């Protein structure tokens, strides 16, 4: 069975598209998407500096476009991954009654890190630091899914 995963951040132009791109490189058979809890950037490509940092690591984000996370995503995906606690809270406010779709923080899968969230490089300007953490979490998520 193919795993369907959506990665969620605030604007869907830095962290979540990077997570989607990194994870689809790790696990090409997974069905991936990304979304934002806000509607600020709907239809926009990932932020240029994030695309540049990802491209330097061999990850192409140019085909991605921002969209807003919606209630129907609970039915469309097997797993919802939030980049921080605020995103997780916003996701949970949309949870339909009776939905059991798991929602986790991406950093829960970054075993060798004590980070409790993926910092937003749109504000921190640390695109490489965010990508380091995203890559670690993607490897952990891949290992978790491979174990079943």
N, C-alpha and C positions, 0 to 999 in steps of 0.2 A: 504494500500500500504506500502511495506517495504521501509524504508529509507536507501539509500546507501551513506556511508560517508567514505572519505579518509582523514586521518590525515597526515600532511606533515611537516617534519623538514629538517635539512641539510643532515645528514648521515643515517637516519632511523635506528639508533641503540639505541637511548635514549628516546627523547621526544615523537616522533610520535608512536613508538610501545607501549610506556607506555600509551599514550592517547588512542590508539586502545584497549589495554587490559582493562583499567579502564572503557572505554565507553561500551565495549561489556558486562562487568559485570553489568553495570547500565541498559542497554537496549539490552538484548540478542536477540531480534527480528530484530534489525538493522543489515544491512550488512555492515561490517567495513573492512577497509584495512588501511595500512600505507605505506608511501613512503618517499624517500629523494630527495632533489633537486640535490644532487651530486650522483655520481656512485661509491664513495669510498668504500662502504661496501656491495655492491650487493651480496646477497646470505648468508651474515653473520647473526647469531642470534643477538638479542639485547645484548648490552654491559653487561658484567657480573655484575658489581655493580648496574646497573639499574634493572636487573632481580632480584637480591638479595633484593633490597629495595621494589620492587613491590611484590615479594613473601612474604615478611614480612607483607604485607597488604592483603594477600590472592589473589593476582593477578598473574596468571601464564602467562608469556610471551614466554615460551620456544618453542612454536610451530611457532613463527613468524620468518620471514627471510626478510632481507633488500632488497628493490628494488628501482629503480629510478622512480620518477614521470615522466609520459609521457603525451603527448598531448591527447591521447585517453582517459585518465582519466576524461577529461571534459565530455565525453559521457557516461562513465561507472558509474559515481557517480552523486548523486543529490546535494551533498554539499561537498565542499573542505575546510578543516580546516588547516590553517597555524599556526605554532608555533611562528613566529616572522615576522617582516616587510620584512627582506631579503628573507625569504622563500616565502612570499606573492608576492613579486616583481618577483622572479624567476618563480613562478607558472603562473603569468599573462603574462610573455613573451611567454609562450607556448599556451595561449588561442587561439583556432581556431576562425576564423572569424564567427560571428553570434552566438557563444556560449553564453548562458545566465546562465550557471552553476554558482551559487554563491560561492564566495571565501571569507572566513572570518578569522579573527584572533581568535584563541581559547580563548584568554583572554577576548574577547568581551562577552563571556558567563559567566565569573567569576564575578558575580554581587557584591560580598563583597570584591573585590580586586581592588586596583588601579594599578595593574601591566599592562603594555602595551605589554608584551610578556612573553613567558615561557622561562626563562633562561636555557641555555644548560648545564646540569649537567656534561657532558663530560669534560667541561672546569671549571665550578664552583665547581664541586665535591659535590654539595648540592642536592643529589638525593631525599632526603625526602622533601626538600623545593619545588623541581620541582613537585613531586607527590602531595603535598598538593594543589598546584595551578591547576594541571591537574584534580584532583578530584573535586575541586570547579567548574572548567569550564565544566567538564563532567555533573555534576548535573544541571548546568544552561542550557547546551545544551539539556539535557533530558527534562527539564521543558519546554523549548522553543518548542521542537518537539511535546510534549504532548499537548500543547495548540493549535497546528496546525498552 
